[in-house]
Amino acid sequence: ISFFQVYIIQVSVGNHQWTVKHRYSDFHDLHEKLVSEKKIDKNLLPPKKIIGKNSKSLVEKRQKELEIYLQTLLLKFPVTAPKVLSHFLHFHLYVS
């Protein structure tokens, strides 16, 4: 049986607020695309941790770090988010 953590992240854009659910690997894939396509700092994404990765304190800490990561990305693209980021954040479902 394999176990993986899903992070539930609150997203706020203007007056709109919603949640997205992603695994760390989804964040990593997004980050790799943004690094290559948009020259995002490769050190912006919190590192992958192996030891104790499913401990409650680590999960909570990483969730906060991933929220800060997404907030930082939204600040970097204040007018138009890259398509890959818009899709990741489900803009097509929530922002008209």
GUKERO-651278 format. One record per atom (N, C-alpha, C): residue in three letters; x, y, z; atom name; residue number from 1. Coordinates in steps of 0.05 Angstrom, whole numbers, plus 5000, padded with zeros to 4 digits. Each point is the difference from the previous one (the first is absolute). Layout:
// residues N
atom res=ALA; c1=X; c2=Y; c3=Z; atom=CA; n=NUM
...
***
This chain:
// residues 96
atom res=ILE; c1=5017; c2=4976; c3=5000; atom=N; n=1
atom res=ILE; c1=4983; c2=5024; c3=5000; atom=CA; n=1
atom res=ILE; c1=5018; c2=5025; c3=5000; atom=C; n=1
atom res=SER; c1=4995; c2=5017; c3=4981; atom=N; n=2
atom res=SER; c1=5016; c2=5025; c3=5000; atom=CA; n=2
atom res=SER; c1=4983; c2=5022; c3=5012; atom=C; n=2
atom res=PHE; c1=5013; c2=5018; c3=5013; atom=N; n=3
atom res=PHE; c1=4987; c2=5023; c3=5013; atom=CA; n=3
atom res=PHE; c1=5012; c2=5025; c3=4990; atom=C; n=3
atom res=PHE; c1=4983; c2=5020; c3=4994; atom=N; n=4
atom res=PHE; c1=5011; c2=5026; c3=4992; atom=CA; n=4
atom res=PHE; c1=4983; c2=5021; c3=5013; atom=C; n=4
atom res=GLN; c1=5013; c2=5023; c3=5005; atom=N; n=5
atom res=GLN; c1=4987; c2=5023; c3=5013; atom=CA; n=5
atom res=GLN; c1=4988; c2=5018; c3=4979; atom=C; n=5
atom res=VAL; c1=4975; c2=5008; c3=5004; atom=N; n=6
atom res=VAL; c1=4988; c2=5021; c3=4983; atom=CA; n=6
atom res=VAL; c1=4998; c2=5025; c3=5017; atom=C; n=6
atom res=TYR; c1=5009; c2=5022; c3=4988; atom=N; n=7
atom res=TYR; c1=5000; c2=5026; c3=5014; atom=CA; n=7
atom res=TYR; c1=4975; c2=5015; c3=4991; atom=C; n=7
atom res=ILE; c1=4985; c2=5011; c3=5019; atom=N; n=8
atom res=ILE; c1=4977; c2=5016; c3=4994; atom=CA; n=8
atom res=ILE; c1=5008; c2=5029; c3=5005; atom=C; n=8
atom res=ILE; c1=5001; c2=5015; c3=4978; atom=N; n=9
atom res=ILE; c1=5010; c2=5027; c3=5001; atom=CA; n=9
atom res=ILE; c1=4977; c2=5020; c3=4994; atom=C; n=9
atom res=GLN; c1=4999; c2=5020; c3=5017; atom=N; n=10
atom res=GLN; c1=4980; c2=5022; c3=4996; atom=CA; n=10
atom res=GLN; c1=5011; c2=5020; c3=4980; atom=C; n=10
atom res=VAL; c1=4985; c2=5007; c3=4980; atom=N; n=11
atom res=VAL; c1=5008; c2=5019; c3=4979; atom=CA; n=11
atom res=VAL; c1=4982; c2=5024; c3=5002; atom=C; n=11
atom res=SER; c1=5012; c2=5024; c3=4999; atom=N; n=12
atom res=SER; c1=4984; c2=5025; c3=5000; atom=CA; n=12
atom res=SER; c1=5010; c2=5018; c3=4978; atom=C; n=12
atom res=VAL; c1=4982; c2=5008; c3=4983; atom=N; n=13
atom res=VAL; c1=5005; c2=5019; c3=4979; atom=CA; n=13
atom res=VAL; c1=4978; c2=5020; c3=5000; atom=C; n=13
atom res=GLY; c1=5006; c2=5025; c3=5007; atom=N; n=14
atom res=GLY; c1=4979; c2=5021; c3=5002; atom=CA; n=14
atom res=GLY; c1=4980; c2=4991; c3=5021; atom=C; n=14
atom res=ASN; c1=4975; c2=5000; c3=4993; atom=N; n=15
atom res=ASN; c1=4979; c2=4992; c3=5018; atom=CA; n=15
atom res=ASN; c1=4993; c2=4970; c3=4999; atom=C; n=15
atom res=HIS; c1=5014; c2=4986; c3=4983; atom=N; n=16
atom res=HIS; c1=4995; c2=4972; c3=4996; atom=CA; n=16
atom res=HIS; c1=5019; c2=4983; c3=5018; atom=C; n=16
atom res=GLN; c1=4988; c2=4979; c3=5012; atom=N; n=17
atom res=GLN; c1=5016; c2=4983; c3=5017; atom=CA; n=17
atom res=GLN; c1=4991; c2=4971; c3=4996; atom=C; n=17
atom res=TRP; c1=5019; c2=4982; c3=4997; atom=N; n=18
atom res=TRP; c1=4993; c2=4971; c3=4997; atom=CA; n=18
atom res=TRP; c1=5023; c2=4983; c3=5009; atom=C; n=18
atom res=THR; c1=4997; c2=4974; c3=4999; atom=N; n=19
atom res=THR; c1=5022; c2=4983; c3=5007; atom=CA; n=19
atom res=THR; c1=5007; c2=4982; c3=4977; atom=C; n=19
atom res=VAL; c1=5026; c2=4993; c3=4999; atom=N; n=20
atom res=VAL; c1=5009; c2=4980; c3=4980; atom=CA; n=20
atom res=VAL; c1=5014; c2=4978; c3=5016; atom=C; n=20
atom res=LYS; c1=5000; c2=4976; c3=4988; atom=N; n=21
atom res=LYS; c1=5012; c2=4977; c3=5013; atom=CA; n=21
atom res=LYS; c1=5021; c2=4988; c3=4981; atom=C; n=21
atom res=HIS; c1=5024; c2=4999; c3=5010; atom=N; n=22
atom res=HIS; c1=5022; c2=4989; c3=4983; atom=CA; n=22
atom res=HIS; c1=5020; c2=4985; c3=5017; atom=C; n=22
atom res=ARG; c1=5013; c2=4981; c3=4988; atom=N; n=23
atom res=ARG; c1=5022; c2=4986; c3=5012; atom=CA; n=23
atom res=ARG; c1=5025; c2=5017; c3=4996; atom=C; n=23
atom res=TYR; c1=5021; c2=4994; c3=5016; atom=N; n=24
atom res=TYR; c1=5025; c2=5015; c3=4997; atom=CA; n=24
atom res=TYR; c1=5011; c2=4997; c3=4972; atom=C; n=24
atom res=SER; c1=4997; c2=4976; c3=4989; atom=N; n=25
atom res=SER; c1=5010; c2=4995; c3=4973; atom=CA; n=25
atom res=SER; c1=4987; c2=5018; c3=4979; atom=C; n=25
atom res=ASP; c1=4975; c2=5008; c3=5005; atom=N; n=26
atom res=ASP; c1=4986; c2=5019; c3=4982; atom=CA; n=26
atom res=ASP; c1=5013; c2=5027; c3=5001; atom=C; n=26
atom res=PHE; c1=5007; c2=5009; c3=5025; atom=N; n=27
atom res=PHE; c1=5014; c2=5025; c3=5004; atom=CA; n=27
atom res=PHE; c1=5027; c2=4999; c3=4986; atom=C; n=27
atom res=HIS; c1=5014; c2=4977; c3=5003; atom=N; n=28
atom res=HIS; c1=5026; c2=4997; c3=4987; atom=CA; n=28
atom res=HIS; c1=4998; c2=5003; c3=4970; atom=C; n=28
atom res=ASP; c1=4980; c2=4986; c3=4988; atom=N; n=29
atom res=ASP; c1=4997; c2=5002; c3=4971; atom=CA; n=29
atom res=ASP; c1=4994; c2=5028; c3=4991; atom=C; n=29
atom res=LEU; c1=4982; c2=5014; c3=5015; atom=N; n=30
atom res=LEU; c1=4994; c2=5028; c3=4994; atom=CA; n=30
atom res=LEU; c1=5025; c2=5017; c3=5001; atom=C; n=30
atom res=HIS; c1=5015; c2=4996; c3=5021; atom=N; n=31
atom res=HIS; c1=5025; c2=5016; c3=5004; atom=CA; n=31
atom res=HIS; c1=5020; c2=4995; c3=4977; atom=C; n=31
atom res=GLU; c1=5003; c2=4975; c3=4992; atom=N; n=32
atom res=GLU; c1=5019; c2=4994; c3=4978; atom=CA; n=32
atom res=GLU; c1=4992; c2=5015; c3=4975; atom=C; n=32
atom res=LYS; c1=4974; c2=5000; c3=4994; atom=N; n=33
atom res=LYS; c1=4990; c2=5015; c3=4976; atom=CA; n=33
atom res=LYS; c1=5005; c2=5030; c3=5002; atom=C; n=33
atom res=LEU; c1=4994; c2=5011; c3=5024; atom=N; n=34
atom res=LEU; c1=5004; c2=5028; c3=5004; atom=CA; n=34
atom res=LEU; c1=5029; c2=5008; c3=4999; atom=C; n=34
atom res=VAL; c1=5018; c2=4984; c3=5011; atom=N; n=35
atom res=VAL; c1=5028; c2=5005; c3=4999; atom=CA; n=35
atom res=VAL; c1=5010; c2=5001; c3=4971; atom=C; n=35
atom res=SER; c1=4991; c2=4981; c3=4984; atom=N; n=36
atom res=SER; c1=5010; c2=4999; c3=4972; atom=CA; n=36
atom res=SER; c1=4986; c2=5021; c3=4982; atom=C; n=36
atom res=GLU; c1=4974; c2=5004; c3=5004; atom=N; n=37
atom res=GLU; c1=4985; c2=5018; c3=4982; atom=CA; n=37
atom res=GLU; c1=5001; c2=5030; c3=5009; atom=C; n=37
atom res=LYS; c1=5000; c2=5004; c3=5026; atom=N; n=38
atom res=LYS; c1=4997; c2=5028; c3=5011; atom=CA; n=38
atom res=LYS; c1=5024; c2=5009; c3=5016; atom=C; n=38
atom res=LYS; c1=5020; c2=4984; c3=5002; atom=N; n=39
atom res=LYS; c1=5025; c2=5007; c3=5014; atom=CA; n=39
atom res=LYS; c1=4995; c2=5006; c3=5030; atom=C; n=39
atom res=ILE; c1=4982; c2=4985; c3=5012; atom=N; n=40
atom res=ILE; c1=4995; c2=5002; c3=5029; atom=CA; n=40
atom res=ILE; c1=5025; c2=4989; c3=5014; atom=C; n=40
atom res=ASP; c1=5006; c2=5012; c3=5023; atom=N; n=41
atom res=ASP; c1=5022; c2=4991; c3=5017; atom=CA; n=41
atom res=ASP; c1=4997; c2=4971; c3=5007; atom=C; n=41
atom res=LYS; c1=5019; c2=4983; c3=4993; atom=N; n=42
atom res=LYS; c1=4997; c2=4972; c3=5005; atom=CA; n=42
atom res=LYS; c1=4999; c2=4992; c3=5029; atom=C; n=42
atom res=ASN; c1=5010; c2=5019; c3=5018; atom=N; n=43
atom res=ASN; c1=5000; c2=4995; c3=5028; atom=CA; n=43
atom res=ASN; c1=4974; c2=5009; c3=5014; atom=C; n=43
atom res=LEU; c1=4981; c2=5010; c3=4985; atom=N; n=44
atom res=LEU; c1=4975; c2=5010; c3=5012; atom=CA; n=44
atom res=LEU; c1=4983; c2=4978; c3=5012; atom=C; n=44
atom res=LEU; c1=4999; c2=4977; c3=4988; atom=N; n=45
atom res=LEU; c1=4984; c2=4978; c3=5010; atom=CA; n=45
atom res=LEU; c1=5013; c2=4988; c3=5024; atom=C; n=45
atom res=PRO; c1=4984; c2=4995; c3=5022; atom=N; n=46
atom res=PRO; c1=5012; c2=4987; c3=5023; atom=CA; n=46
atom res=PRO; c1=5010; c2=4972; c3=4992; atom=C; n=46
atom res=PRO; c1=5023; c2=4992; c3=5011; atom=N; n=47
atom res=PRO; c1=5012; c2=4975; c3=4992; atom=CA; n=47
atom res=PRO; c1=4984; c2=4975; c3=5008; atom=C; n=47
atom res=LYS; c1=5004; c2=4979; c3=4985; atom=N; n=48
atom res=LYS; c1=4988; c2=4975; c3=5007; atom=CA; n=48
atom res=LYS; c1=5014; c2=4988; c3=5023; atom=C; n=48
atom res=LYS; c1=4985; c2=4990; c3=5020; atom=N; n=49
atom res=LYS; c1=5013; c2=4988; c3=5023; atom=CA; n=49
atom res=LYS; c1=4992; c2=4971; c3=5001; atom=C; n=49
atom res=ILE; c1=5018; c2=4983; c3=5008; atom=N; n=50
atom res=ILE; c1=4996; c2=4972; c3=5001; atom=CA; n=50
atom res=ILE; c1=4993; c2=4990; c3=5028; atom=C; n=50
atom res=ILE; c1=5017; c2=5007; c3=5019; atom=N; n=51
atom res=ILE; c1=4997; c2=4989; c3=5027; atom=CA; n=51
atom res=ILE; c1=4977; c2=5013; c3=5014; atom=C; n=51
atom res=GLY; c1=4982; c2=4984; c3=5010; atom=N; n=52
atom res=GLY; c1=4977; c2=5010; c3=5015; atom=CA; n=52
atom res=GLY; c1=4980; c2=5016; c3=4983; atom=C; n=52
atom res=LYS; c1=4999; c2=4994; c3=4974; atom=N; n=53
atom res=LYS; c1=4985; c2=5017; c3=4982; atom=CA; n=53
atom res=LYS; c1=4970; c2=5000; c3=5006; atom=C; n=53
atom res=ASN; c1=4990; c2=4980; c3=5014; atom=N; n=54
atom res=ASN; c1=4971; c2=4999; c3=5006; atom=CA; n=54
atom res=ASN; c1=4994; c2=5008; c3=5029; atom=C; n=54
atom res=SER; c1=5019; c2=5010; c3=5015; atom=N; n=55
atom res=SER; c1=4995; c2=5008; c3=5027; atom=CA; n=55
atom res=SER; c1=4982; c2=5025; c3=4999; atom=C; n=55
atom res=LYS; c1=4982; c2=5002; c3=5019; atom=N; n=56
atom res=LYS; c1=4980; c2=5022; c3=5000; atom=CA; n=56
atom res=LYS; c1=5014; c2=5027; c3=4999; atom=C; n=56
atom res=SER; c1=5021; c2=5004; c3=5016; atom=N; n=57
atom res=SER; c1=5013; c2=5026; c3=5001; atom=CA; n=57
atom res=SER; c1=5013; c2=5007; c3=4974; atom=C; n=57
atom res=LEU; c1=5012; c2=4980; c3=4987; atom=N; n=58
atom res=LEU; c1=5013; c2=5005; c3=4974; atom=CA; n=58
atom res=LEU; c1=4979; c2=5006; c3=4978; atom=C; n=58
atom res=VAL; c1=4978; c2=4986; c3=5001; atom=N; n=59
atom res=VAL; c1=4978; c2=5004; c3=4980; atom=CA; n=59
atom res=VAL; c1=4990; c2=5029; c3=5004; atom=C; n=59
atom res=GLU; c1=4995; c2=5008; c3=5024; atom=N; n=60
atom res=GLU; c1=4990; c2=5027; c3=5005; atom=CA; n=60
atom res=GLU; c1=5020; c2=5021; c3=4992; atom=C; n=60
atom res=LYS; c1=5026; c2=4996; c3=5006; atom=N; n=61
atom res=LYS; c1=5021; c2=5019; c3=4992; atom=CA; n=61
atom res=LYS; c1=5002; c2=5001; c3=4969; atom=C; n=61
atom res=ARG; c1=4999; c2=4977; c3=4987; atom=N; n=62
atom res=ARG; c1=5003; c2=5001; c3=4971; atom=CA; n=62
atom res=ARG; c1=4975; c2=5013; c3=4987; atom=C; n=62
atom res=GLN; c1=4976; c2=4995; c3=5012; atom=N; n=63
atom res=GLN; c1=4976; c2=5013; c3=4989; atom=CA; n=63
atom res=GLN; c1=5003; c2=5030; c3=5001; atom=C; n=63
atom res=LYS; c1=5010; c2=5011; c3=5022; atom=N; n=64
atom res=LYS; c1=5004; c2=5029; c3=5002; atom=CA; n=64
atom res=LYS; c1=5021; c2=5009; c3=4980; atom=C; n=64
atom res=GLU; c1=5021; c2=4985; c3=4997; atom=N; n=65
atom res=GLU; c1=5021; c2=5007; c3=4980; atom=CA; n=65
atom res=GLU; c1=4989; c2=5000; c3=4971; atom=C; n=65
atom res=LEU; c1=4983; c2=4981; c3=4994; atom=N; n=66
atom res=LEU; c1=4988; c2=4998; c3=4973; atom=CA; n=66
atom res=LEU; c1=4980; c2=5023; c3=4996; atom=C; n=66
atom res=GLU; c1=4986; c2=5008; c3=5021; atom=N; n=67
atom res=GLU; c1=4982; c2=5023; c3=4997; atom=CA; n=67
atom res=GLU; c1=5016; c2=5025; c3=4994; atom=C; n=67
atom res=ILE; c1=5023; c2=5004; c3=5014; atom=N; n=68
atom res=ILE; c1=5017; c2=5023; c3=4996; atom=CA; n=68
atom res=ILE; c1=5012; c2=4999; c3=4971; atom=C; n=68
atom res=TYR; c1=5007; c2=4976; c3=4991; atom=N; n=69
atom res=TYR; c1=5010; c2=4996; c3=4973; atom=CA; n=69
atom res=TYR; c1=4980; c2=5010; c3=4980; atom=C; n=69
atom res=LEU; c1=4974; c2=4992; c3=5003; atom=N; n=70
atom res=LEU; c1=4980; c2=5008; c3=4981; atom=CA; n=70
atom res=LEU; c1=4994; c2=5030; c3=5002; atom=C; n=70
atom res=GLN; c1=5000; c2=5011; c3=5024; atom=N; n=71
atom res=GLN; c1=4996; c2=5029; c3=5003; atom=CA; n=71
atom res=GLN; c1=5023; c2=5016; c3=4986; atom=C; n=71
atom res=THR; c1=5024; c2=4989; c3=5002; atom=N; n=72
atom res=THR; c1=5023; c2=5013; c3=4988; atom=CA; n=72
atom res=THR; c1=4997; c2=4999; c3=4969; atom=C; n=72
atom res=LEU; c1=4991; c2=4978; c3=4990; atom=N; n=73
atom res=LEU; c1=4996; c2=4998; c3=4971; atom=CA; n=73
atom res=LEU; c1=4979; c2=5019; c3=4990; atom=C; n=73
atom res=LEU; c1=4978; c2=5003; c3=5015; atom=N; n=74
atom res=LEU; c1=4979; c2=5018; c3=4993; atom=CA; n=74
atom res=LEU; c1=5009; c2=5029; c3=5000; atom=C; n=74
atom res=LEU; c1=5018; c2=5007; c3=5019; atom=N; n=75
atom res=LEU; c1=5012; c2=5027; c3=5000; atom=CA; n=75
atom res=LEU; c1=5018; c2=5004; c3=4976; atom=C; n=75
atom res=LYS; c1=5014; c2=4979; c3=4991; atom=N; n=76
atom res=LYS; c1=5018; c2=5003; c3=4977; atom=CA; n=76
atom res=LYS; c1=4984; c2=5004; c3=4974; atom=C; n=76
atom res=PHE; c1=4976; c2=4991; c3=4999; atom=N; n=77
atom res=PHE; c1=4983; c2=5002; c3=4976; atom=CA; n=77
atom res=PHE; c1=4974; c2=5015; c3=5007; atom=C; n=77
atom res=PRO; c1=5001; c2=5026; c3=5007; atom=N; n=78
atom res=PRO; c1=4977; c2=5014; c3=5010; atom=CA; n=78
atom res=PRO; c1=4978; c2=5004; c3=4980; atom=C; n=78
atom res=VAL; c1=5006; c2=5001; c3=4974; atom=N; n=79
atom res=VAL; c1=4980; c2=5005; c3=4980; atom=CA; n=79
atom res=VAL; c1=4990; c2=4975; c3=4988; atom=C; n=79
atom res=THR; c1=5018; c2=4984; c3=4989; atom=N; n=80
atom res=THR; c1=4992; c2=4975; c3=4986; atom=CA; n=80
atom res=THR; c1=5018; c2=4978; c3=5009; atom=C; n=80
atom res=ALA; c1=4988; c2=4980; c3=5013; atom=N; n=81
atom res=ALA; c1=5016; c2=4977; c3=5009; atom=CA; n=81
atom res=ALA; c1=5006; c2=4982; c3=4976; atom=C; n=81
atom res=PRO; c1=5023; c2=4987; c3=4999; atom=N; n=82
atom res=PRO; c1=5006; c2=4981; c3=4978; atom=CA; n=82
atom res=PRO; c1=4978; c2=4978; c3=5000; atom=C; n=82
atom res=LYS; c1=4995; c2=4990; c3=4976; atom=N; n=83
atom res=LYS; c1=4979; c2=4980; c3=4996; atom=CA; n=83
atom res=LYS; c1=5003; c2=4976; c3=5019; atom=C; n=83
atom res=VAL; c1=5025; c2=4991; c3=5004; atom=N; n=84
atom res=VAL; c1=5005; c2=4976; c3=5017; atom=CA; n=84
atom res=VAL; c1=4992; c2=5006; c3=5029; atom=C; n=84
atom res=LEU; c1=5005; c2=5025; c3=5009; atom=N; n=85
atom res=LEU; c1=4993; c2=5008; c3=5027; atom=CA; n=85
atom res=LEU; c1=4970; c2=5004; c3=5002; atom=C; n=85
atom res=SER; c1=4988; c2=5012; c3=4980; atom=N; n=86
atom res=SER; c1=4970; c2=5003; c3=5000; atom=CA; n=86
atom res=SER; c1=4986; c2=4974; c3=5002; atom=C; n=86
atom res=HIS; c1=5010; c2=4980; c3=4985; atom=N; n=87
atom res=HIS; c1=4988; c2=4974; c3=5000; atom=CA; n=87
atom res=HIS; c1=5004; c2=4986; c3=5028; atom=C; n=87
atom res=PHE; c1=5023; c2=5003; c3=5011; atom=N; n=88
atom res=PHE; c1=5007; c2=4988; c3=5026; atom=CA; n=88
atom res=PHE; c1=4981; c2=5011; c3=5021; atom=C; n=88
atom res=LEU; c1=4994; c2=5026; c3=4999; atom=N; n=89
atom res=LEU; c1=4983; c2=5013; c3=5020; atom=CA; n=89
atom res=LEU; c1=4971; c2=4999; c3=4993; atom=C; n=89
atom res=HIS; c1=4993; c2=4987; c3=4978; atom=N; n=90
atom res=HIS; c1=4972; c2=4997; c3=4992; atom=CA; n=90
atom res=HIS; c1=4986; c2=5026; c3=4994; atom=C; n=90
atom res=PHE; c1=5015; c2=5020; c3=4990; atom=N; n=91
atom res=PHE; c1=4988; c2=5026; c3=4994; atom=CA; n=91
atom res=PHE; c1=4975; c2=4997; c3=4982; atom=C; n=91
atom res=HIS; c1=5002; c2=4981; c3=4981; atom=N; n=92
atom res=HIS; c1=4978; c2=4997; c3=4981; atom=CA; n=92
atom res=HIS; c1=4973; c2=4992; c3=5014; atom=C; n=92
atom res=LEU; c1=5002; c2=4991; c3=5025; atom=N; n=93
atom res=LEU; c1=4975; c2=4992; c3=5015; atom=CA; n=93
atom res=LEU; c1=4990; c2=5023; c3=5017; atom=C; n=93
atom res=TYR; c1=5018; c2=5018; c3=5008; atom=N; n=94
atom res=TYR; c1=4992; c2=5019; c3=5021; atom=CA; n=94
atom res=TYR; c1=5001; c2=5029; c3=4993; atom=C; n=94
atom res=VAL; c1=5017; c2=5008; c3=4981; atom=N; n=95
atom res=VAL; c1=5003; c2=5028; c3=4993; atom=CA; n=95
atom res=VAL; c1=4988; c2=5005; c3=4973; atom=C; n=95
atom res=SER; c1=4982; c2=5019; c3=4998; atom=N; n=96
atom res=SER; c1=4988; c2=5006; c3=4974; atom=CA; n=96
atom res=SER; c1=5013; c2=5024; c3=4988; atom=C; n=96
***
